[in-house]
Amino acid sequence: MDVLKRFAVGAVYPVVALIIIGIFWIAQLSGLKAMDSIYNGLILMFPLVVSIGIAIGMSKDQSGAAALAGAVGWLVYGAVIVSLNYPKDGAFNPTTMSANFNFLSGIYMGITAGLLYNRFYNIRLPEWLAFFGGRRFVPIITAVVALFIGAFVAAIF
């Protein structure tokens, strides 16, 4: 029940972003070219907003480190998906959407980042690696896990 409650708290952030996207959609209908570009950019990056929002909500203390981990996780996941599905250029380009790189990717990368934050936010590393301990470790481990999740999903699809 606690996990579901945290997920619901995290889902509020993307809903607020949807309101902002709706405002720009209405402004886009007026025919302004700049509003069209802003609207398209927000729609394109909405899974990133979802990942960040869910990661914040799933973390114990709504930390910015969890938000950074959500962003890093989604970006690494997207880069792996694009490079494995489109090996010719291999460059990360979120405009090349596929069936496994969408709104749901933001949800499960946000959940992954939030759960990894709760597990590793107070980890202690050896003295020579102490700088990367604690909250700084969370985006690193999230990037590694996102790499494997992206490879797994790319292999399935």
Buried (B, 14 or more C-beta within 10 A) or exposed (E): EEEEEBBEBBBEBBEEBBEEBEBBBEBBEEEEEEBBEBBEEBEEBBBBBBBBBBBBBBBEEBBEBBBBBBBBBBBBBBBBBBBBBEEEEEEBEBEBBBEBBEEEBBBBBBBBBBBBBBEBBEBEEEEEEEEEBBBBBBBBBBBEBBBEBBBEBBEEE
